[in-house]
Amino acid sequence: MKQSFSRRSFLTKGAIAGAGVIGATAFSETFGKTYTNKIDDQPKLSAPSAIKITDVQYGIIGGSLFVKINSDQGIYGCGEGVDAIRGSENLVDSFGRRLRGQSPFNVHKIFEDIRRGGHFGGGQSGMYVAVLSAIETALWDLSGKALDLPVYQLLGGKFRDKVRVYCDTALYRVRFPTPEDFAKAATDAIKNWGFNALKFDLDYAQDPDKYDRYNWTASPGEISRMYNQLAAVRKAVGPKVDLCVDMHGRYDHVTAQAIASKVGDLNLTWLEEPIPAENFDAFKALTQETSVPISAGENVYLGHGFKQLLDNGVDIIMPDLQKCGGLGEGQRIANLANLYYVPFSPHMVASFLGAMACAHVCASVPNFHLMEWQSYFHTDEMYKKIVIYDEGDWVKDSFVTVSNKPGIGVDLNIEAMREYKRGNAPFFEKTN
């Protein structure tokens, strides 16, 4: 007959054997039972250091790729990638196969193995790095949960408990907003949600004063329109509110010079990508010519790209941690910028999972400035439904409190996400 052996039977038999004159039965029902019950209360999993990845699941909702990395201890981690993720199923499958059987604690090694493995397969930018960003973030989340530590602690600790955010007012959804629309959007964001930092977009393809859709030089009418819109905001909110401006890289050097000169009296926090970020050298001349701080980086990948931005004088860097390489790479970029005395103000267009993941990095570096926050968090119920978070308000008085829970501190509500699945888009498939 096969011998039965367990921690319960071992402890109970040992207790009976040592009971002596007080009686084995009575002893086993008191002392032994107390100990065995305590053992039953403890998890029967292996030590955290022995945890292994079993598989990766993934789904696409809206413009985000969500990944869930599972382990042999029932613990999982979640991550998000944005923008360059359409048609990324083959990449997720490939990365998922490489993860199986590995320890999630080797985040940097796994990141570097996958990055180097893509040297001839697009591993320098784009979809490859965006998908890797989601994977890398999920590894941090899984590691934090396994060790019962928040991600910021795994990143070396925190400089701050709260992260200040600016609200992207998303006024681009209005076909052709007037200066009055700009002013109202600004005062509404302050009144309704308590923000003290705002961002507005200046590029409008439908501007009737535009020369044509392909000409990157703004007409005098466009320049006047841009100034009037921003002047209305500054008048409405006063001098103490941060006013950030985005041009989405849709203009040329001449226009960048003109608008930077025109808005000099409005005390802008930054002028974001008035020219495309592809030609790093062009930023050097621009930053030397203007007094308004120039920011860039949402479409730049990995530390290598940001070194070139920094070498060419960009005043504020804004990597998107959901596509530039993830949390560890984001921290490396911030620390690199710190050597140039340049502020770190990450771009963020993800869900609240991505926002909180980004906040952990912002808390962990000294040169953090501002983090982007989207107004859709307040206006689109989907963003509330697809995540699980029980630590109070997401944002208060323009600050996000960094979660102290293990991992990122925000979970995915996969059942709720099912409502937003579109067509044949993957929905938490397992990698092959």
C-alpha positions in Angstrom: 0.0 0.0 0.0 1.3 3.4 -0.9 2.4 5.4 2.2 0.5 8.6 2.8 2.7 11.5 3.8 1.9 15.1 4.4 2.8 18.0 6.7 -0.5 17.4 8.5 0.1 13.7 9.1 3.7 14.2 10.0 2.9 16.8 12.6 0.0 15.0 14.0 1.9 11.7 14.4 4.8 13.5 16.0 2.5 15.2 18.5 0.9 11.8 19.4 4.2 10.1 19.9 5.3 12.9 22.3 2.1 13.0 24.2 3.1 10.3 26.7 0.9 9.9 29.8 -1.6 12.5 28.9 -3.1 10.3 26.1 -2.5 10.3 22.4 -6.1 10.9 21.5 -6.7 13.9 23.7 -3.4 15.4 22.8 -4.0 15.1 19.1 -7.3 16.8 19.4 -5.8 19.8 21.3 -2.1 20.6 20.7 -1.8 18.7 17.4 -5.0 20.1 16.0 -4.1 23.7 16.8 -0.8 23.3 14.9 -2.3 21.4 12.0 -5.0 24.0 11.6 -2.4 26.8 11.5 -0.6 24.9 8.8 -3.9 24.5 6.8 -4.3 28.3 7.1 -1.0 28.9 5.3 -0.6 28.8 1.5 0.9 25.5 0.2 2.8 27.2 -2.6 6.5 27.1 -3.1 8.7 29.9 -1.9 8.4 33.2 -3.9 11.9 32.7 -5.2 10.8 29.5 -6.9 7.9 31.1 -8.8 7.8 30.3 -12.6 5.8 31.8 -15.4 3.3 29.4 -17.0 1.6 31.3 -19.8 0.6 34.8 -21.1 -2.9 35.9 -22.0 -3.7 39.0 -24.0 -6.5 41.1 -25.3 -7.0 44.4 -27.2 -9.5 46.9 -26.0 -9.7 50.2 -27.8 -6.2 51.4 -28.5 -4.6 49.3 -25.7 -3.0 45.8 -25.6 -3.5 44.3 -22.2 -1.4 41.3 -21.1 -1.8 39.0 -18.1 1.2 36.9 -17.2 0.3 33.8 -15.1 2.5 31.8 -12.8 2.6 28.4 -11.1 1.6 29.9 -7.8 -1.7 31.4 -9.0 -0.3 34.9 -8.9 -0.5 37.0 -12.1 0.7 40.3 -13.3 -1.0 42.8 -15.7 0.5 45.3 -18.1 -0.6 47.6 -20.9 0.9 48.8 -24.3 -0.6 51.6 -26.4 -0.7 53.0 -29.9 1.6 50.6 -31.9 -0.2 47.5 -31.0 -2.7 46.7 -33.8 -1.9 43.3 -35.3 0.6 42.5 -32.6 -0.7 39.0 -31.9 2.3 37.2 -33.4 4.7 39.2 -31.3 2.8 38.5 -28.1 2.8 34.8 -28.9 6.5 34.9 -29.6 7.3 36.8 -26.4 5.0 34.5 -24.4 6.7 31.4 -25.5 10.1 32.9 -24.4 8.6 33.6 -20.9 7.4 30.1 -20.0 9.4 28.6 -17.2 11.3 31.7 -16.4 11.3 33.6 -13.1 9.4 36.9 -13.3 11.9 38.5 -11.0 14.5 38.6 -13.8 12.7 41.6 -15.3 15.8 43.3 -16.7 17.3 40.1 -18.1 14.0 39.1 -19.8 13.6 42.6 -21.2 17.2 42.6 -22.5 16.9 39.1 -24.0 13.7 40.0 -25.9 15.1 43.4 -27.0 18.4 41.9 -28.2 16.5 39.0 -29.8 14.7 41.5 -32.0 17.9 43.2 -33.4 16.9 42.3 -36.9 13.2 42.1 -36.3 12.3 45.7 -35.3 13.5 45.6 -31.7 14.5 49.3 -31.9 11.1 50.9 -31.9 7.4 50.6 -32.9 5.2 47.6 -32.3 8.0 45.4 -31.1 8.9 47.8 -28.2 5.2 48.7 -27.5 4.4 45.0 -26.9 7.6 44.5 -24.9 6.5 47.5 -22.7 3.3 45.7 -21.8 5.1 42.4 -21.1 7.8 44.2 -19.0 5.1 46.1 -16.9 3.3 42.9 -16.2 6.5 41.3 -14.9 6.9 44.1 -12.4 3.3 43.7 -11.3 3.7 39.9 -10.9 7.0 40.3 -9.0 5.5 42.9 -6.7 2.6 40.7 -5.9 4.8 37.7 -5.3 7.0 39.7 -2.9 4.2 41.6 -1.3 5.8 44.9 -2.3 4.6 47.9 -4.4 6.4 48.4 -7.7 8.0 51.7 -6.6 9.7 49.7 -3.9 11.1 47.3 -6.4 12.4 50.3 -8.4 14.4 51.5 -5.4 11.9 53.3 -3.3 10.0 56.6 -3.7 10.8 60.3 -3.5 7.1 61.3 -3.2 3.8 59.8 -2.2 1.7 61.6 -4.7 2.3 62.4 -8.4 1.1 65.7 -9.9 -0.8 65.4 -13.1 -2.1 67.7 -15.9 -5.4 67.2 -17.5 -5.5 66.8 -21.3 -8.8 68.6 -21.9 -9.4 66.6 -25.2 -10.8 69.7 -26.8 -9.7 68.2 -30.1 -13.1 66.4 -30.1 -14.7 69.8 -30.9 -14.5 70.3 -34.6 -13.1 73.8 -34.5 -13.1 75.3 -31.0 -13.2 79.0 -30.4 -11.2 80.9 -27.8 -14.4 80.8 -25.7 -14.5 77.0 -25.9 -10.8 76.9 -24.8 -11.6 79.1 -21.8 -14.7 77.1 -20.8 -12.8 73.7 -21.0 -10.1 75.1 -18.8 -12.5 76.5 -16.1 -14.6 73.3 -16.2 -11.5 71.1 -15.6 -10.6 73.2 -12.6 -14.1 73.5 -11.2 -15.3 70.0 -11.8 -12.2 67.9 -11.2 -9.8 70.2 -9.3 -6.9 70.3 -11.7 -4.2 73.0 -11.5 -2.4 72.0 -14.7 -4.0 71.7 -18.1 -3.0 70.8 -21.7 -4.5 72.0 -25.0 -3.9 71.1 -28.6 -3.2 73.7 -31.3 -3.1 71.6 -34.5 -6.4 71.6 -36.4 -6.4 70.1 -39.9 -9.8 71.8 -40.6 -8.5 75.3 -39.9 -9.9 77.4 -42.8 -6.7 79.5 -42.8 -4.5 76.5 -43.4 -2.6 76.6 -46.7 -3.3 72.9 -47.4 -3.2 69.6 -45.6 0.4 68.9 -46.6 2.0 72.3 -45.9 3.6 72.3 -42.5 4.0 76.1 -42.4 1.2 77.8 -40.5 -0.4 80.8 -42.0 -0.7 84.2 -40.2 -4.3 83.3 -39.6 -3.4 80.0 -37.9 -0.8 81.7 -35.7 -3.4 84.3 -34.7 -5.9 81.6 -33.9 -3.5 79.7 -31.8 -2.5 82.7 -29.8 -6.1 83.8 -29.2 -7.1 80.4 -28.0 -4.3 80.2 -25.5 -4.7 83.8 -24.4 -8.3 83.1 -23.5 -7.2 80.2 -21.3 -4.6 82.2 -19.5 -7.1 85.0 -18.9 -9.7 82.6 -17.6 -7.4 80.6 -15.2 -5.0 83.2 -14.0 -1.2 83.1 -13.7 -0.8 80.1 -11.3 -2.2 77.2 -13.4 0.3 75.3 -15.5 -0.6 75.7 -19.2 0.9 73.0 -21.5 0.5 73.1 -25.3 0.7 70.3 -27.8 1.3 70.7 -31.6 1.7 66.9 -32.3 4.7 67.4 -34.5 2.6 68.7 -37.4 4.5 72.0 -38.2 7.8 73.1 -39.5 10.7 75.0 -38.0 9.5 78.3 -39.2 6.1 77.8 -37.6 7.7 76.6 -34.4 9.7 79.8 -34.2 6.7 81.9 -34.9 4.4 80.4 -32.4 7.0 80.3 -29.7 7.7 84.0 -30.2 4.0 84.9 -30.3 3.1 83.1 -27.0 6.1 84.3 -25.0 3.9 86.5 -22.7 1.5 83.6 -21.8 4.0 81.8 -19.5 3.5 78.4 -21.0 4.8 75.3 -19.1 5.9 73.9 -22.4 5.4 73.8 -26.2 5.1 70.1 -27.1 6.6 68.8 -30.3 6.0 71.8 -32.6 8.1 69.9 -35.1 8.3 66.1 -35.6 10.6 64.1 -33.4 12.3 62.2 -36.2 15.1 64.7 -36.8 16.7 65.2 -33.4 19.2 67.8 -34.7 16.3 70.1 -35.6 15.5 70.5 -31.9 18.9 71.9 -31.1 18.4 75.0 -33.2 14.8 75.4 -32.0 15.6 75.3 -28.3 18.5 77.7 -28.8 16.2 80.2 -30.6 13.2 80.1 -28.2 12.6 81.0 -24.6 9.5 78.8 -24.3 10.4 75.3 -23.0 10.3 72.7 -25.7 9.2 69.2 -24.9 9.2 66.0 -26.9 9.3 62.2 -26.6 6.0 60.4 -26.9 7.0 58.8 -30.1 10.6 58.1 -29.1 11.7 54.6 -28.1 14.2 53.2 -25.5 17.0 55.1 -23.8 18.9 55.3 -27.0 16.4 57.6 -28.6 16.1 59.9 -25.5 19.9 60.3 -25.3 19.7 61.8 -28.8 16.9 64.2 -27.7 18.9 65.2 -24.6 22.1 65.7 -26.6 20.2 68.1 -28.8 18.8 70.3 -26.1 15.2 69.3 -25.6 14.1 71.1 -22.4 11.6 68.5 -21.1 11.3 64.8 -22.0 8.1 63.0 -22.1 8.4 59.2 -22.8 5.2 57.1 -23.0 6.0 54.3 -20.6 3.3 52.1 -22.3 5.4 52.1 -25.5 8.9 53.4 -24.9 10.1 50.2 -23.2 8.2 49.9 -20.0 8.8 50.8 -16.4 12.4 49.9 -15.9 13.3 51.6 -19.2 11.2 54.6 -18.2 13.2 54.9 -15.0 16.5 54.6 -16.9 15.3 57.4 -19.2 14.4 59.6 -16.3 17.7 59.0 -14.6 19.5 59.8 -17.8 17.6 63.0 -18.2 18.5 63.9 -14.6 22.2 63.9 -15.6 21.3 66.7 -18.1 19.2 68.5 -15.4 16.1 67.9 -17.6 12.6 67.3 -16.1 10.8 64.0 -16.7 7.1 64.5 -17.7 5.7 61.3 -19.1 3.1 61.1 -21.8 0.2 58.8 -20.8 -2.8 57.8 -22.9 -3.6 54.4 -21.4 -6.2 53.1 -18.9 -5.9 53.6 -15.1 -3.7 50.5 -15.0 -1.2 52.2 -17.2 -1.6 55.5 -15.3 -0.8 53.9 -12.0 2.1 51.9 -13.4 3.5 55.2 -14.7 2.9 56.9 -11.4 5.2 54.3 -9.7 8.0 55.3 -11.9 7.3 59.0 -11.4 7.5 58.5 -7.6 10.8 56.7 -8.0 12.9 59.4 -9.7 14.0 62.8 -8.4 13.4 64.8 -11.6 9.7 64.1 -12.0 7.7 67.2 -13.2 4.2 66.4 -14.4 2.3 63.3 -15.7 -0.4 63.3 -18.3 -3.9 62.6 -17.2 -6.8 62.1 -19.6 -10.2 63.7 -19.3 -11.8 60.5 -20.6 -11.2 59.0 -17.1 -14.0 61.3 -16.0 -16.3 61.2 -19.0 -16.2 57.6 -20.4 -17.6 54.9 -18.1 -15.6 52.2 -19.8 -12.4 53.3 -18.1 -14.0 52.9 -14.6 -15.5 49.5 -15.5 -12.4 47.7 -16.9 -10.2 48.1 -13.9 -10.5 47.2 -10.2 -9.2 49.8 -7.7 -10.5 50.2 -4.1 -8.2 52.9 -2.7 -10.5 55.9 -3.1 -10.4 58.7 -5.7 -8.3 58.2 -8.7 -7.2 61.8 -8.7 -7.7 64.6 -6.2 -6.6 68.2 -6.5 -4.4 67.3 -9.5 -2.6 64.6 -7.7 -2.6 60.8 -8.0 -1.7 59.0 -4.8 0.7 56.1 -5.6 -0.7 52.8 -4.5 1.0 51.0 -1.6 -0.5 47.7 -2.5 1.6 44.8 -3.9 2.5 45.2 -7.5 0.9 48.1 -9.4 -2.2 48.2 -7.2 -4.7 48.2 -10.0 -6.2 45.0 -11.4 -8.1 44.3 -14.7 -11.8 43.4 -14.6 -11.7 41.0 -17.5 -15.4 40.2 -17.4 -16.3 43.8 -17.7 -13.8 44.2 -20.5 -15.7 41.7 -22.5 -18.4 44.3 -23.2 -15.9 46.4 -25.1 -14.4 43.6 -27.2 -14.5 44.5 -30.9 -15.0 42.1 -33.8 -12.2 39.5 -34.0 -9.8 41.4 -31.8 -8.0 39.0 -29.4 -9.7 38.7 -26.0 -7.4 37.2 -23.4 -6.2 34.4 -25.6 -3.3 32.3 -24.3 -0.1 32.5 -26.2 0.6 29.4 -28.4 
